[in-house]
Amino acid sequence: MPTSGAVLVVTIEQGDEVIFGFFRYPEAVKDVNGRTVAETGLKGGWHLSGYVDSADPRYRRIVRLFAAAGYLQSEEDEFAGG
């Protein structure tokens, strides 16, 4: 379960919608006594959850901005380059 998060919903006039979620997860899973049961390996950082499969340049630009800011592990634009 994330400890905090933010969600961005982008909708265009035709009703197409893309949802981007930024979530922060705990560094460890703890039992009811507070003892660490397992490390998550996430180091408390923010993680982007989202998938965009749209040729709309506005959505693709948002993804490129997230990538340029360092929020994405990988990014592939299957619509670029014709």
mmCIF file of the C-alpha atoms, coordinates in Angstrom:
data_MODEL
# 
_entry.id   MODEL 
# 
loop_
_atom_site.group_PDB 
_atom_site.id 
_atom_site.type_symbol 
_atom_site.label_atom_id 
_atom_site.label_alt_id 
_atom_site.label_comp_id 
_atom_site.label_asym_id 
_atom_site.label_entity_id 
_atom_site.label_seq_id 
_atom_site.pdbx_PDB_ins_code 
_atom_site.Cartn_x 
_atom_site.Cartn_y 
_atom_site.Cartn_z 
_atom_site.occupancy 
_atom_site.B_iso_or_equiv 
_atom_site.pdbx_formal_charge 
_atom_site.auth_seq_id 
_atom_site.auth_comp_id 
_atom_site.auth_asym_id 
_atom_site.auth_atom_id 
_atom_site.pdbx_PDB_model_num 
ATOM 1  C CA . MET A 1 1  ? 0.000   0.000  0.000   1.00 0.00 ? 1  MET A CA 1 
ATOM 2  C CA . PRO A 1 2  ? 1.319   3.455  -0.840  1.00 0.00 ? 2  PRO A CA 1 
ATOM 3  C CA . THR A 1 3  ? 1.952   5.823  2.055   1.00 0.00 ? 3  THR A CA 1 
ATOM 4  C CA . SER A 1 4  ? 1.098   8.842  -0.105  1.00 0.00 ? 4  SER A CA 1 
ATOM 5  C CA . GLY A 1 5  ? 0.220   9.655  -3.670  1.00 0.00 ? 5  GLY A CA 1 
ATOM 6  C CA . ALA A 1 6  ? -0.962  12.123 -6.255  1.00 0.00 ? 6  ALA A CA 1 
ATOM 7  C CA . VAL A 1 7  ? -3.098  11.429 -9.303  1.00 0.00 ? 7  VAL A CA 1 
ATOM 8  C CA . LEU A 1 8  ? -3.253  13.484 -12.496 1.00 0.00 ? 8  LEU A CA 1 
ATOM 9  C CA . VAL A 1 9  ? -6.254  12.885 -14.777 1.00 0.00 ? 9  VAL A CA 1 
ATOM 10 C CA . VAL A 1 10 ? -5.956  14.372 -18.272 1.00 0.00 ? 10 VAL A CA 1 
ATOM 11 C CA . THR A 1 11 ? -9.123  14.441 -20.403 1.00 0.00 ? 11 THR A CA 1 
ATOM 12 C CA . ILE A 1 12 ? -9.588  15.897 -23.883 1.00 0.00 ? 12 ILE A CA 1 
ATOM 13 C CA . GLU A 1 13 ? -12.802 17.176 -25.445 1.00 0.00 ? 13 GLU A CA 1 
ATOM 14 C CA . GLN A 1 14 ? -13.532 13.869 -27.211 1.00 0.00 ? 14 GLN A CA 1 
ATOM 15 C CA . GLY A 1 15 ? -13.592 12.115 -23.834 1.00 0.00 ? 15 GLY A CA 1 
ATOM 16 C CA . ASP A 1 16 ? -10.266 10.286 -24.101 1.00 0.00 ? 16 ASP A CA 1 
ATOM 17 C CA . GLU A 1 17 ? -8.641  10.096 -20.716 1.00 0.00 ? 17 GLU A CA 1 
ATOM 18 C CA . VAL A 1 18 ? -5.233  9.195  -19.333 1.00 0.00 ? 18 VAL A CA 1 
ATOM 19 C CA . ILE A 1 19 ? -4.462  8.781  -15.647 1.00 0.00 ? 19 ILE A CA 1 
ATOM 20 C CA . PHE A 1 20 ? -0.983  9.239  -14.186 1.00 0.00 ? 20 PHE A CA 1 
ATOM 21 C CA . GLY A 1 21 ? -0.390  8.171  -10.608 1.00 0.00 ? 21 GLY A CA 1 
ATOM 22 C CA . PHE A 1 22 ? 2.591   9.124  -8.485  1.00 0.00 ? 22 PHE A CA 1 
ATOM 23 C CA . PHE A 1 23 ? 2.917   6.953  -5.408  1.00 0.00 ? 23 PHE A CA 1 
ATOM 24 C CA . ARG A 1 24 ? 5.355   6.663  -2.527  1.00 0.00 ? 24 ARG A CA 1 
ATOM 25 C CA . TYR A 1 25 ? 5.680   3.272  -0.864  1.00 0.00 ? 25 TYR A CA 1 
ATOM 26 C CA . PRO A 1 26 ? 7.278   2.431  2.485   1.00 0.00 ? 26 PRO A CA 1 
ATOM 27 C CA . GLU A 1 27 ? 10.885  1.250  2.621   1.00 0.00 ? 27 GLU A CA 1 
ATOM 28 C CA . ALA A 1 28 ? 9.862   -1.852 4.551   1.00 0.00 ? 28 ALA A CA 1 
ATOM 29 C CA . VAL A 1 29 ? 6.825   -3.978 5.366   1.00 0.00 ? 29 VAL A CA 1 
ATOM 30 C CA . LYS A 1 30 ? 6.411   -4.211 9.136   1.00 0.00 ? 30 LYS A CA 1 
ATOM 31 C CA . ASP A 1 31 ? 4.412   -6.520 11.353  1.00 0.00 ? 31 ASP A CA 1 
ATOM 32 C CA . VAL A 1 32 ? 1.952   -5.325 14.027  1.00 0.00 ? 32 VAL A CA 1 
ATOM 33 C CA . ASN A 1 33 ? 4.842   -4.942 16.504  1.00 0.00 ? 33 ASN A CA 1 
ATOM 34 C CA . GLY A 1 34 ? 6.794   -2.673 14.149  1.00 0.00 ? 34 GLY A CA 1 
ATOM 35 C CA . ARG A 1 35 ? 9.425   -5.271 13.242  1.00 0.00 ? 35 ARG A CA 1 
ATOM 36 C CA . THR A 1 36 ? 10.587  -5.297 9.630   1.00 0.00 ? 36 THR A CA 1 
ATOM 37 C CA . VAL A 1 37 ? 9.239   -8.333 7.779   1.00 0.00 ? 37 VAL A CA 1 
ATOM 38 C CA . ALA A 1 38 ? 10.578  -7.448 4.326   1.00 0.00 ? 38 ALA A CA 1 
ATOM 39 C CA . GLU A 1 39 ? 12.416  -4.618 2.614   1.00 0.00 ? 39 GLU A CA 1 
ATOM 40 C CA . THR A 1 40 ? 10.560  -3.193 -0.394  1.00 0.00 ? 40 THR A CA 1 
ATOM 41 C CA . GLY A 1 41 ? 13.696  -1.941 -2.141  1.00 0.00 ? 41 GLY A CA 1 
ATOM 42 C CA . LEU A 1 42 ? 11.821  1.236  -3.061  1.00 0.00 ? 42 LEU A CA 1 
ATOM 43 C CA . LYS A 1 43 ? 13.824  3.518  -0.736  1.00 0.00 ? 43 LYS A CA 1 
ATOM 44 C CA . GLY A 1 44 ? 10.818  5.767  -0.080  1.00 0.00 ? 44 GLY A CA 1 
ATOM 45 C CA . GLY A 1 45 ? 11.011  7.373  -3.515  1.00 0.00 ? 45 GLY A CA 1 
ATOM 46 C CA . TRP A 1 46 ? 8.155   8.427  -5.752  1.00 0.00 ? 46 TRP A CA 1 
ATOM 47 C CA . HIS A 1 47 ? 7.098   5.994  -8.482  1.00 0.00 ? 47 HIS A CA 1 
ATOM 48 C CA . LEU A 1 48 ? 5.013   6.788  -11.540 1.00 0.00 ? 48 LEU A CA 1 
ATOM 49 C CA . SER A 1 49 ? 2.236   4.394  -12.446 1.00 0.00 ? 49 SER A CA 1 
ATOM 50 C CA . GLY A 1 50 ? 0.704   4.953  -15.843 1.00 0.00 ? 50 GLY A CA 1 
ATOM 51 C CA . TYR A 1 51 ? 0.578   3.738  -19.396 1.00 0.00 ? 51 TYR A CA 1 
ATOM 52 C CA . VAL A 1 52 ? -0.248  5.933  -22.376 1.00 0.00 ? 52 VAL A CA 1 
ATOM 53 C CA . ASP A 1 53 ? -1.185  4.324  -25.674 1.00 0.00 ? 53 ASP A CA 1 
ATOM 54 C CA . SER A 1 54 ? -2.258  7.353  -27.646 1.00 0.00 ? 54 SER A CA 1 
ATOM 55 C CA . ALA A 1 55 ? -0.980  9.153  -30.720 1.00 0.00 ? 55 ALA A CA 1 
ATOM 56 C CA . ASP A 1 56 ? -2.287  12.441 -29.293 1.00 0.00 ? 56 ASP A CA 1 
ATOM 57 C CA . PRO A 1 57 ? 0.778   14.733 -29.105 1.00 0.00 ? 57 PRO A CA 1 
ATOM 58 C CA . ARG A 1 58 ? -0.465  16.376 -25.901 1.00 0.00 ? 58 ARG A CA 1 
ATOM 59 C CA . TYR A 1 59 ? -0.363  13.094 -23.960 1.00 0.00 ? 59 TYR A CA 1 
ATOM 60 C CA . ARG A 1 60 ? 2.995   12.200 -25.485 1.00 0.00 ? 60 ARG A CA 1 
ATOM 61 C CA . ARG A 1 61 ? 4.400   15.590 -24.463 1.00 0.00 ? 61 ARG A CA 1 
ATOM 62 C CA . ILE A 1 62 ? 3.334   15.018 -20.839 1.00 0.00 ? 62 ILE A CA 1 
ATOM 63 C CA . VAL A 1 63 ? 5.139   11.669 -20.833 1.00 0.00 ? 63 VAL A CA 1 
ATOM 64 C CA . ARG A 1 64 ? 8.279   13.272 -22.325 1.00 0.00 ? 64 ARG A CA 1 
ATOM 65 C CA . LEU A 1 65 ? 8.207   15.932 -19.588 1.00 0.00 ? 65 LEU A CA 1 
ATOM 66 C CA . PHE A 1 66 ? 7.944   13.235 -16.892 1.00 0.00 ? 66 PHE A CA 1 
ATOM 67 C CA . ALA A 1 67 ? 10.880  11.398 -18.509 1.00 0.00 ? 67 ALA A CA 1 
ATOM 68 C CA . ALA A 1 68 ? 12.988  14.574 -18.743 1.00 0.00 ? 68 ALA A CA 1 
ATOM 69 C CA . ALA A 1 69 ? 12.339  15.273 -15.051 1.00 0.00 ? 69 ALA A CA 1 
ATOM 70 C CA . GLY A 1 70 ? 13.621  11.811 -14.136 1.00 0.00 ? 70 GLY A CA 1 
ATOM 71 C CA . TYR A 1 71 ? 10.313  10.272 -13.041 1.00 0.00 ? 71 TYR A CA 1 
ATOM 72 C CA . LEU A 1 72 ? 10.393  7.335  -15.489 1.00 0.00 ? 72 LEU A CA 1 
ATOM 73 C CA . GLN A 1 73 ? 12.605  4.261  -15.543 1.00 0.00 ? 73 GLN A CA 1 
ATOM 74 C CA . SER A 1 74 ? 11.959  3.917  -19.261 1.00 0.00 ? 74 SER A CA 1 
ATOM 75 C CA . GLU A 1 75 ? 9.913   5.601  -21.957 1.00 0.00 ? 75 GLU A CA 1 
ATOM 76 C CA . GLU A 1 76 ? 9.146   4.487  -25.493 1.00 0.00 ? 76 GLU A CA 1 
ATOM 77 C CA . ASP A 1 77 ? 7.098   6.481  -27.977 1.00 0.00 ? 77 ASP A CA 1 
ATOM 78 C CA . GLU A 1 78 ? 5.712   4.003  -30.493 1.00 0.00 ? 78 GLU A CA 1 
ATOM 79 C CA . PHE A 1 79 ? 4.101   6.855  -32.448 1.00 0.00 ? 79 PHE A CA 1 
ATOM 80 C CA . ALA A 1 80 ? 7.269   8.902  -33.005 1.00 0.00 ? 80 ALA A CA 1 
ATOM 81 C CA . GLY A 1 81 ? 9.093   8.905  -36.297 1.00 0.00 ? 81 GLY A CA 1 
ATOM 82 C CA . GLY A 1 82 ? 6.197   7.749  -38.431 1.00 0.00 ? 82 GLY A CA 1 
# 
